[in-house]
């Protein structure tokens, strides 16, 4: 079960900050995500030739977002096939999450957001970098070489479709990692009274600039709404952030989730939170 715990800071805007996902139901904990441990800054471009008294060296620095696009390239949702197996069937090619790849973009109030299913060959380097952020690794426990992250991703992309790893793309820039999964078919279901079609989410915010200012809270609400809008059989969205990750738990509660229980999982004591379809307009 992946860990999910978004950390939210007291930032000025109502978004989840410091999100660090890392555990099942709530996806890997979203708290403690401090951003990639490698230097994301783009190289400066200086004017050529030795400066004279009348010359000034001009130094340009690419924005982090632009540098990310150059390094990673924009995701291509249309190039990623969605499962098209019989509804409700379990096995290779099954569509247990109602064609997630086709859900499309949503307005978050902080920009246009879309879940784009991971393509390992394209996304491995970026996700590995995020997983090696010490704040993220503390909850997801996937730090190390690319092979560690690759094994985690391929276990899902090569599975029966009950869990789909995704990039969270905000205004065209990959900035978060998500896992949307069938909680009722996951081992987590042994730890709480699961209902048919319960859908779980795990999240981590990869970009440091998007932490501590409420972005995580906005995205959690947006993704929960996407699930409820596109999965008519799903009555609630669930998550299980680590109880020690107070900012993450707060982010879920601020996003309309309610605390339903505290549960003991193999790797942590978690807050079981849920956003119910029946209460989505009230919370």
N, C-alpha and C positions, 0 to 999 in steps of 0.2 A: 504494500500500500504506500503510495507516494506521500510525502509530507507536505502540508500546506499551511502556511502561517503568514499572513500579510502583516507587516509592521507598519503602524501608522504613527507619524510624528505629529506634533502640535502645529505643524506648518500653517501658514496663513490661509491656504485654500482648502476647501472641503474635499480633498482627494486623499487617497491612502498613501501615506509615505512610508518609507522604510519597509516596504512589503517584502517579505521573504517567505515564499511558500515552501512547503516541504513535507507534507504528510498526507495520507490518504484522504478520505472524505473531503477534507478542505484542500486537498492537494498539498503538495509539499509546502512546508511552512513558508509563509510569505514574509516573516519577520526577519530582521537582521540582514536584509539584503543591502549590502553597501556598494554594490556595483562591481563590475569586472575588475580583477586584480591587475590586469594589464593596462598599459597606458593607452587610453583611447584618443588622446589628443592628436590632431593631425599635424604633420610637419609644417614648419613655417617656410614661406617662400621669400627669399631676400633678393633685392635688386642685384644684378650682376655688375662686376667691375668694382674697383676700389673707389670708395666715396671721396669726393673732393669737398672743398669748403662750401661749394654751392649745391652740393648734392646731399640728399637725405636718403638713408637706407630705408626702404619701405618693406615692412614685414607683414605678411598676411597669414592669418590663422583660420583654417577651416573650422566651421562649427562642428560640434560633436555629431549632430544629426547627419550633416553632409558627409562627414568622414565615415560614419557608419554605413551610409548608402554606398559609398565608394568601395569600402572594404567588404561589405556583405552583399550588396545588391538588393533592390526591392523584391519582396516576395511576389510570386506569381500564382494567385489563387486558382486561376483557370487551368494551370498546368498540373494541378494536384487532383487526381481522381478521388471521388467520394465513393464510399461503399454503396453497392446497389443490390445487395442480396435481399432475399425475401424479408419483409418486415417481421421482426421478432425472432428470426432465425439466428442461431449461434454457430459460428464457424468462419473460415476464411471468406472474405468478401461480404460478410453479413453487415447489415445496416442497423446496428443497435442504438445509434445515436441520431437517427433521423436526418441523415445527409448533412452533417455539421459543416462540411466544406461549402455548402450552398447557402448558408445562413445569411451571408452578406454583411455589409457594414452597418454600424449603428452610431448615432450621435451621442456623445458622452457629456457634452457641455464643456469639455476640455479638448475637443477635437473628434475626428471621425475614427472609429475603432473597428477593427475586424480581426476575427480569429482565423488564422491561416494554418492549416495542417502542416506539420513539420515534414520536410523532405530532408532526410539525414545527410545526403551528400552535399546539400546546399547549406544546411543550418548548423551542422555539427560544431564547427569552429566557434561560432558565436555563442551557442548554448554552453559549450564547454567552458568558455571564458567566464560566463555568468556563474556557472556551478563552482568555479574556483575562487570566487569572491569569498573570503573567510566568513562573512556574515551569512551568506547563502549556504555555504558548505556545512555550517554548524547545524543546520536543520535538514537539508536535503541529503547530506552525507554522500555526495557524488563528486567531491573534489578529486583531482588527479589527472591522469592523461586522458586524451580523447576517447580511448577505448572504454573507459568507465562510463562516460556519458553515452557513448554509442550503444553499449549493451543495454542501458536503461531505455533509450529511445527505440531500439529495434525490437525489444520485448513487446512494445506497444504497436509499432507500425507493422510488425510481422504477426500480430496476434489475431484474435477473432473479432476485433472491432469494438470491444467493450470499453476501451480507453483510447483516446485520441490526443496525442501531444500536439500543441499548437504554438505558433508565435503569436503574440499580441502585437498588432501593428497599429500605431497611433499616428494619424496624419501621414501615412506612408512610411513610417520609420519603425522597424522592429525594436520594441522596448520592454517586452515582458515574455515570460514563458508560462504556458497553461497546460493543464491536463484536465480534460473533461471526460468523465467516465461513469459507467453504470455502477453506482454504489450498491445496488441490490444484487449485483453479480460479483462483487468484489469481496475479498476476505473481511473487509470492514463490516460487512453485514452481520458477521458473527458477534459483533460487539455492541449492537444497538438494534432496536426493533425496526428493521428495514421494511420499507413498503415497495411494491412493484414499481419499477421505473424511477426510483430515487436516483437522482443524478448528482455526482460529486464533482467538486472542482479543486484543483491545486494551482497555486500561482506564485510566481516570483517576479519582482520588478527588477529588471537587469540594469537599467540606466540610473545612475546615482542622482541625476538631476530630477528624476521623476519621483523621488522618495521624499517623505516629510512634508508634502504639501497637499495631501488629500487625493492624489491621483488614484491610488490603490482602491480607496473607497468607491470612487466613481466607477472604476472598472469592474469591481466586484458586483455592484448593482447592475451595471450594463450586461455583464455576462450572465448573471442570474436571470435577467429579463429575456435575454436571447434564448436561454434554455427553455424557459416557460412559454415563450412565444412559439418556438419551433418544435417543442416536444409536448404535444397535447396530452399524452398519457402520463406525463411527469407531474406529480402533485407538489413536489418540493425539491429544492436544491440544498445539498448538505455539504458540510466541511468539518474538519477536525483539527484546527490549529493547536499547537502546543500551548498548554496553559501558562507556561513560563513566558510565552511571547505575548505580553500584554498589548503592545501596539497592534499586533496582528488580530488578536481577538477583538480589540476595539474597532478595528477597521471593518470587520465582518458585521459587528453590531450596528455600526453607523451606516452600513449598506443595506439595512433592512432584514438582516438575519437575526434570529433570536437564539439565546442559549437554551438548549433542551436538556443537556446532561453533561456530566464529567465522566469520561470513560478511560479505562486503562487499556492502552494498546501495547504491543510488544516493545516498541521503542520510546514510548512517552505516555504521559497522562495528558489527555486532550480535552478540549472544550468542543462538544458536539453542537454545532450551530446549524440552523436550517432557515431557509427562506421559503415560506409556504405560498402556494398559488392563491389560496383563499385570503391571505393577509397582505399580498403584495401592494395593494393600493393604500394600506393603512400604515405600513412600516417603511 
